[in-house]
């Protein structure tokens, strides 16, 4: 069961393991549908969808006769599936229908499809997980973006046990309960620079390390009957997967995939099959199935458009360069195949979302599209990016748009020193937080970048932080701790770093892409940013997508938007003449 946008928008598909035949299950042309799971013991399907990118996801039941039913029909309700119960006769999910700010835990019985509250989240914590027997709930209290506390709440006794160590503050993330409910697994960087996997004995309170390496452990979970443990590692912007046989403690040999990296795995309930997601920087992800017993590997999908030769796409290269203060900045570099000392190409600095995100080695449609048309791209992991230890991650706290912006400026300087790059033709682009960084560069370092492309980016931090969605309430404190409280004296600094108030400083051409239904970055922000630049008689192109939210869901809009970005860059950065000129 998979989700695919091969129809132009995400729909649910089934793929036969026997012959890889692909069958379209849903036929939406308006909203994106995302597969959740088969209903146990039936061919019925659960899927999730929102409306127009408003992020209020509901759970739907699709039955064998083709009829669909909204199981969570609250008008402003937002839900998320958690897990099936041990007996597979119900499932747990979280919903904010009682109050828009907090998520409660519900149990829905499959025989009646009626929900019942099992945990009322009166304290406004994040709900991470429910134990297999439905007796315990894992809760997460955000303190800052790099510190939180982890708890297990016993539904029968009403008692809450802290899992995190008060004497060792840090980041703590849920990695699940053991099947018998006696042990709780979690990842943390407490006392260390990188995240490691640990376990907590709920009876004795003892802690011990399960797995540790020199990079962040991103996640871990066990298969249905705990035969295998899966561990995901973020190794220098690349996924590394380990599957461990719990009986022996030995690594399970992963099948060899020519020219492919294992990005994710899912083990079947029978524990006889493993679904692998395989991809590279030159190809979107494909699905394979591996049989543990026979060691047979079967490829189920071929996602890359057959009209595209992967040899014409660019392999990502992890690089590092020095910033203004000597700090090493990691980055991912994409160099067009046609670039050389005798054929120099323009370049772009790409800034990821967040704050706290990471540009990773993997397939990026926009970057490959631009590289194929002659633009080098340096995807910068500025200070404050995740994946490089907690010290690096915290370096941009209360410093956004300043030192992290200078990391991007020095990314430009790094590009200028590379063979095959036209150092006079370098721009900057990014999405969400990266869109903010783009506009900050254009306003506060107006002589550095020839052009800027802002995709769904923040430009007014005061408004953004005051108007965060109600369901972000559990993380409001952490967000304000990192960025600043807009209702306090912090508003002065937030004003100073918000590009919308400094549009008159922008000198070079800008392009802005905005979703009309964006609940994170309101359209009014982009409206005002564009107006401020135009008032300065600087070229600015503004594209609004009436049926998108915070990013692209519809392929038609994505193709249109990326095409307009290329046209803009060709005109203002590469310097191509338009027809008739």
C-alpha positions in Angstrom: 0.0 0.0 0.0 1.6 3.3 -1.1 0.9 6.9 -1.9 1.9 8.3 -5.3 1.4 11.6 -7.2 1.8 9.9 -10.6 -1.8 11.0 -11.3 -0.8 14.7 -10.7 -1.9 14.6 -7.1 -1.3 12.1 -4.3 -3.6 9.0 -4.4 -3.5 5.6 -2.8 -2.2 2.6 -4.8 -1.8 -1.1 -4.2 1.3 -2.9 -5.6 1.3 -6.6 -6.1 4.3 -8.3 -4.5 3.9 -11.2 -6.9 4.2 -9.4 -10.2 4.6 -5.6 -9.2 1.3 -4.8 -10.9 0.1 -1.3 -9.7 -3.5 -0.7 -9.0 -4.9 2.8 -8.3 -7.3 2.6 -5.3 -8.4 6.3 -5.1 -9.0 8.7 -7.9 -8.9 12.2 -6.3 -8.3 15.2 -8.6 -8.6 17.9 -5.9 -7.1 16.8 -2.6 -4.1 14.6 -1.8 -4.8 11.2 -0.2 -2.1 9.5 1.8 -2.3 5.8 2.7 -2.2 4.9 6.4 -2.7 1.1 6.4 -5.0 -1.8 5.6 -7.7 -2.4 8.2 -6.6 -5.7 9.9 -8.2 -8.8 8.5 -10.0 -7.0 5.7 -9.2 -5.3 2.3 -10.5 -2.0 3.7 -8.1 0.9 3.8 -7.5 3.9 6.1 -6.1 7.0 4.4 -5.5 10.6 5.5 -6.4 13.9 3.7 -6.8 17.6 4.4 -8.6 20.3 2.5 -6.6 22.6 0.2 -3.4 22.3 2.2 -5.0 23.6 5.4 -3.1 20.8 7.4 -6.3 19.7 9.2 -5.9 16.0 8.3 -8.8 13.6 8.8 -8.9 9.9 8.7 -11.0 8.2 6.1 -12.2 4.6 5.7 -12.3 3.2 2.2 -14.3 0.0 1.9 -14.2 -2.8 -0.6 -17.3 -1.5 -2.4 -15.4 1.8 -3.2 -17.3 4.0 -0.7 -15.4 6.4 1.5 -16.3 7.7 5.0 -14.8 10.5 7.1 -14.1 8.9 10.5 -13.1 12.2 12.1 -15.6 14.7 10.6 -15.1 17.6 13.0 -15.1 20.9 11.2 -11.7 22.2 12.4 -10.5 18.8 13.7 -6.9 17.7 13.1 -6.0 14.1 13.7 -3.1 11.7 13.4 -3.0 7.9 13.4 -0.9 6.3 16.2 -1.2 2.5 16.1 -3.4 -0.6 16.1 -4.3 -2.2 19.4 -2.7 -5.5 20.2 -5.8 -7.5 19.3 -6.2 -5.5 16.1 -9.9 -4.7 17.0 -9.3 -1.0 17.4 -6.8 1.8 16.7 -5.5 4.8 18.6 -5.2 8.3 17.2 -4.8 11.9 18.5 -7.3 14.6 17.8 -7.8 18.3 18.8 -11.6 18.3 18.4 -12.2 18.9 22.2 -9.9 22.0 22.1 -8.0 23.4 19.1 -4.8 23.8 21.1 -4.3 20.3 22.5 -4.4 16.8 21.2 -6.3 14.1 23.2 -5.8 10.3 22.6 -8.8 8.4 21.2 -9.5 4.8 20.6 -11.8 3.8 17.7 -13.4 0.3 17.7 -13.5 -1.3 14.3 -16.9 -3.0 14.8 -18.8 0.3 15.4 -16.3 2.9 14.1 -17.1 5.0 17.2 -14.3 6.9 19.0 -13.8 7.2 22.8 -11.3 9.5 24.7 -8.7 7.4 26.6 -6.5 10.3 27.6 -7.5 14.0 28.1 -4.4 16.1 27.4 -5.2 18.9 30.0 -1.5 19.9 30.4 -1.0 20.5 26.6 1.9 18.1 26.1 2.8 16.4 22.9 1.5 12.9 22.6 4.1 10.6 21.1 2.8 7.0 21.4 0.5 4.5 23.0 1.7 1.2 24.3 0.5 -1.9 22.4 -1.9 -2.9 25.2 -3.3 0.6 25.3 -2.5 1.1 29.0 0.3 3.7 28.8 0.8 6.9 26.9 4.2 8.5 26.0 4.2 12.3 26.5 6.7 15.0 25.5 7.1 18.4 27.1 8.9 21.0 24.9 11.2 23.3 26.8 13.3 24.7 24.0 14.0 23.4 20.4 16.9 21.5 21.8 15.5 20.4 25.2 12.4 18.6 26.3 11.2 16.2 28.9 9.7 12.7 28.3 7.0 11.0 30.4 5.0 7.8 30.5 1.5 8.2 31.8 -0.3 5.1 33.2 -4.0 5.3 32.2 -5.2 3.0 34.9 -3.5 4.6 37.9 -3.3 8.2 36.5 0.3 8.4 37.5 3.0 10.0 35.3 6.6 8.8 35.3 9.4 11.0 34.0 11.7 9.1 31.6 14.1 12.0 31.0 16.8 12.5 33.6 16.3 15.9 35.3 20.0 16.0 36.1 20.9 15.5 32.4 18.8 18.0 30.3 18.8 17.5 26.6 16.7 16.2 23.7 14.6 13.2 24.3 12.5 11.4 21.7 10.1 8.4 21.9 11.2 5.2 20.2 8.3 3.0 21.5 7.3 0.5 24.1 8.2 -3.1 24.3 5.3 -5.4 23.4 4.8 -6.4 27.0 4.8 -2.8 28.1 7.7 -3.2 30.6 10.3 -1.3 28.7 10.3 2.1 27.1 12.8 3.0 24.3 13.9 6.5 23.5 16.7 8.5 21.8 18.5 11.3 23.5 21.7 13.4 23.5 21.8 13.7 27.3 25.4 13.8 28.3 26.6 13.4 24.7 26.9 15.4 21.5 24.9 13.1 19.3 21.6 11.3 19.8 21.8 7.6 20.9 19.3 4.9 21.6 18.5 4.0 25.2 15.9 2.1 27.2 14.1 2.6 30.5 12.8 -0.2 32.7 9.4 1.1 33.8 9.4 -1.1 37.0 12.9 -0.3 38.3 13.6 3.0 36.7 17.0 1.8 35.4 18.4 3.2 32.2 20.9 1.8 29.7 22.3 2.5 26.3 21.1 0.2 23.5 23.0 1.6 20.5 25.4 4.5 19.9 27.5 5.8 17.1 29.3 9.0 16.1 26.2 10.4 14.4 22.6 11.0 15.4 20.3 8.0 15.8 17.2 9.4 14.1 14.7 6.7 15.1 14.3 3.1 16.1 11.5 0.6 16.3 10.9 -3.2 16.4 9.0 -5.5 14.1 5.6 -6.9 15.0 6.8 -9.7 17.3 10.1 -8.0 18.2 12.2 -10.3 16.0 14.0 -7.4 14.5 15.0 -3.9 15.5 15.4 -1.2 12.9 17.8 1.8 13.6 18.0 4.8 11.4 21.2 6.9 11.5 21.8 10.4 10.0 25.4 10.0 8.8 26.7 13.2 7.4 23.3 14.1 5.7 22.8 10.5 4.4 20.5 7.8 5.8 22.2 4.7 7.1 19.9 1.8 8.1 20.7 -1.1 10.5 18.4 -4.1 11.0 19.4 -6.1 14.1 18.2 -9.7 14.9 17.2 -9.3 18.5 17.8 -12.9 19.4 21.4 -12.9 18.4 22.2 -9.2 18.4 23.8 -9.6 15.0 23.2 -7.2 12.1 21.0 -8.5 9.4 22.8 -8.4 6.0 21.0 -5.9 3.8 20.6 -6.8 0.2 22.9 -5.2 -2.3 21.2 -2.5 -4.4 23.4 -1.4 -7.4 23.6 2.4 -7.4 21.1 2.8 -4.6 20.8 3.7 -0.9 18.4 2.1 1.6 16.4 5.1 2.8 13.8 3.3 5.0 12.5 -0.2 5.7 9.2 -1.6 6.9 8.9 -5.2 8.1 5.7 -7.1 7.5 3.6 -8.4 10.5 4.7 -12.0 9.6 8.4 -10.8 9.9 9.1 -12.7 6.7 9.2 -9.8 4.3 10.8 -6.3 4.4 9.8 -3.4 2.3 12.7 -1.2 1.3 12.6 2.4 0.1 15.6 2.9 -2.2 16.9 6.1 -3.7 19.8 8.2 -4.7 20.5 11.9 -5.3 19.9 11.1 -9.0 16.6 9.2 -8.7 13.4 9.5 -6.7 12.6 6.7 -4.3 11.6 3.2 -5.4 10.0 0.4 -3.5 11.6 -3.1 -3.2 10.5 -6.2 -1.3 13.0 -8.6 0.3 12.3 -12.1 1.6 14.4 -12.9 4.7 14.2 -16.6 4.1 15.0 -16.9 0.5 17.0 -13.6 0.3 15.0 -12.8 -2.8 14.9 -9.1 -3.7 12.1 -7.8 -6.0 11.7 -4.4 -7.4 8.1 -3.1 -7.3 8.4 0.4 -8.8 10.3 2.5 -11.3 9.5 6.0 -10.3 11.9 8.0 -12.5 10.2 9.2 -15.7 11.4 6.8 -18.4 12.1 9.8 -20.7 14.8 10.9 -18.3 18.3 9.3 -18.4 19.7 9.2 -14.9 23.1 9.7 -16.4 22.1 13.2 -17.2 21.3 14.0 -13.6 23.9 15.2 -11.1 25.3 13.2 -8.1 25.3 15.1 -4.8 28.6 15.7 -3.1 29.0 16.4 0.6 31.5 19.3 1.1 32.6 21.7 3.8 33.8 25.2 3.8 34.9 27.9 6.3 32.5 30.6 7.4 33.4 34.1 8.6 34.5 32.9 12.0 36.3 29.8 10.9 33.5 27.4 11.6 33.2 24.5 9.3 29.9 24.6 7.4 28.6 21.3 5.9 26.9 21.5 2.5 25.7 19.4 -0.4 27.0 20.4 -3.8 25.4 19.7 -7.2 27.6 20.6 -10.2 26.1 20.6 -13.7 27.7 18.1 -16.0 28.4 20.8 -18.5 30.4 23.0 -16.1 34.1 23.3 -16.7 36.9 25.9 -16.5 36.1 26.8 -20.1 32.3 26.7 -19.6 31.5 28.4 -16.4 28.0 28.3 -15.1 25.9 30.5 -12.7 25.3 29.1 -9.2 22.7 29.2 -6.4 22.9 28.9 -2.6 20.0 26.8 -1.4 18.8 27.2 2.2 16.6 24.5 3.8 13.5 24.9 5.9 13.3 24.9 9.7 14.7 26.5 11.6 16.7 23.4 12.5 16.2 21.5 9.3 18.9 19.9 7.1 19.7 19.6 3.4 20.4 15.9 2.9 21.9 13.7 0.2 18.8 12.6 -1.7 16.6 13.4 -4.7 15.5 17.0 -5.0 13.3 17.7 -8.1 14.0 21.4 -8.1 17.7 21.2 -7.6 18.1 18.5 -10.3 15.9 20.6 -12.7 18.1 23.6 -12.2 21.3 21.7 -12.4 20.1 20.1 -15.7 19.6 23.6 -17.1 23.0 24.8 -16.2 22.9 26.0 -12.6 25.3 24.8 -9.9 23.6 24.5 -6.4 25.2 24.5 -3.0 22.7 23.3 -0.4 24.0 24.9 2.8 23.6 23.4 6.2 24.2 26.7 8.1 24.8 26.8 11.9 21.5 25.7 13.6 21.0 22.8 11.2 20.3 19.4 12.6 22.5 16.3 12.2 25.8 17.7 13.3 25.6 17.6 17.1 23.7 19.6 19.6 26.4 22.3 19.9 26.1 23.1 16.2 22.3 22.9 16.4 22.0 25.6 19.1 24.4 28.0 17.4 21.6 30.1 15.8 19.3 30.4 18.9 18.2 34.1 19.2 20.6 34.8 16.3 18.5 34.0 13.2 19.2 36.1 10.1 22.6 37.1 11.4 25.4 34.5 11.8 23.5 31.8 9.9 23.0 34.3 7.1 26.7 34.9 7.0 27.2 31.2 6.6 25.1 31.5 3.4 27.2 34.5 2.3 30.4 32.5 2.8 28.7 29.7 0.9 28.7 32.1 -2.0 32.3 32.9 -1.5 33.1 29.1 -1.5 31.3 28.8 -4.8 33.3 31.7 -6.3 36.5 29.7 -5.6 35.4 26.6 -7.5 36.3 25.7 -11.0 33.5 25.9 -13.5 31.5 28.5 -11.5 30.8 32.0 -12.8 31.5 34.0 -9.6 29.7 37.0 -10.8 26.4 35.2 -11.3 25.4 33.7 -7.9 21.9 33.9 -6.4 20.1 32.5 -3.4 16.9 30.5 -3.0 15.0 28.5 -0.3 11.7 27.4 1.1 9.9 28.2 4.4 12.7 29.2 6.8 15.0 29.1 3.7 12.6 31.6 2.1 13.2 33.9 5.1 16.9 33.5 4.7 16.6 34.3 1.0 14.7 37.5 1.8 17.1 38.4 4.6 20.0 38.0 2.2 18.4 40.3 -0.3 17.5 42.9 2.3 20.4 42.8 4.7 23.2 41.8 2.3 21.9 43.4 -0.8 25.2 43.4 -2.7 26.0 39.7 -2.2 23.4 37.9 -4.4 22.3 38.7 -7.9 18.8 37.3 -7.4 16.6 35.7 -4.8 13.8 33.1 -5.0 11.6 32.8 -2.0 9.3 29.8 -1.8 6.6 30.0 0.9 9.0 32.0 3.1 8.6 33.9 6.4 9.2 37.7 6.1 7.4 39.0 9.2 8.5 37.2 12.3 6.3 39.3 14.6 3.1 38.3 12.7 4.2 34.7 12.1 5.0 34.0 15.8 1.8 35.8 16.9 -0.4 33.8 14.5 0.9 30.3 14.8 -1.8 27.6 14.3 -3.6 26.8 17.6 -2.5 23.1 17.4 1.1 24.3 17.7 0.4 25.3 21.3 2.5 22.5 22.8 5.5 23.8 21.0 4.9 27.5 21.4 7.2 27.9 24.4 10.0 26.2 22.7 9.5 28.2 19.5 9.6 31.5 21.4 12.6 30.3 23.4 14.6 29.9 20.1 13.3 32.7 18.1 11.9 35.3 20.5 8.6 36.1 22.2 6.7 38.6 19.9 4.6 39.8 22.9 7.7 40.9 24.8 10.8 43.1 24.3 12.0 40.5 21.9 9.7 42.1 19.3 12.3 44.8 18.7 14.8 42.2 17.5 12.2 40.3 15.5 11.3 43.6 13.8 15.0 44.2 12.9 15.4 40.7 11.3 12.0 40.7 9.5 12.7 41.5 5.8 9.2 42.9 5.2 10.1 46.0 7.2 13.3 46.5 5.2 12.1 46.0 1.6 13.5 49.4 0.7 17.0 47.9 1.0 16.5 45.3 -1.7 18.4 46.1 -4.8 18.3 43.0 -7.0 15.5 41.0 -8.6 13.3 38.8 -6.4 10.7 36.0 -7.1 8.1 35.0 -4.5 5.9 31.9 -4.6 3.1 31.7 -2.1 0.2 29.3 -1.3 -3.1 31.1 -0.6 -4.1 28.4 2.0 -0.8 28.5 3.9 -1.5 28.5 7.6 2.2 28.9 8.6 3.2 31.8 6.3 0.1 33.9 5.7 -0.3 35.3 2.2 -0.5 38.8 3.6 3.2 38.5 4.5 4.2 37.9 0.9 1.7 40.5 -0.3 3.4 43.1 1.8 7.0 41.9 1.0 6.3 42.2 -2.7 4.7 45.6 -2.3 7.7 46.9 -0.4 10.1 45.8 -3.1 8.0 47.1 -5.9 7.9 50.5 -4.1 11.6 50.6 -4.6 11.3 49.9 -8.4 13.1 46.6 -8.1 12.0 43.8 -10.4 9.8 41.3 -8.5 7.7 38.4 -9.8 4.9 37.1 -7.6 3.1 33.8 -8.1 0.2 32.8 -5.9 -1.2 29.3 -5.9 -4.9 29.4 -4.8 -5.1 25.7 -4.1 -1.9 25.2 -2.2 -0.8 25.5 1.4 2.8 25.5 2.8 4.5 23.9 -0.2 3.4 22.0 -3.3 1.0 19.0 -3.2 -0.2 19.2 -6.8 2.2 18.2 -9.6 0.6 20.6 -12.0 1.4 23.5 -9.7 4.9 22.2 -9.0 5.7 22.0 -12.7 4.3 25.4 -13.3 6.1 26.9 -10.3 9.5 25.4 -11.1 9.2 26.4 -14.7 8.5 30.0 -13.7 11.5 29.9 -11.4 13.7 28.7 -14.3 12.4 31.5 -16.6 13.1 34.1 -13.9 16.7 32.8 -13.3 17.4 32.5 -17.0 16.4 36.2 -17.4 18.0 37.8 -14.3 20.9 35.5 -13.4 22.0 33.6 -16.5 21.2 36.6 -18.6 19.4 34.9 -21.4 17.6 37.2 -23.8 13.9 36.7 -24.2 12.5 36.2 -27.7 12.1 39.6 -29.4 14.9 41.2 -27.4 
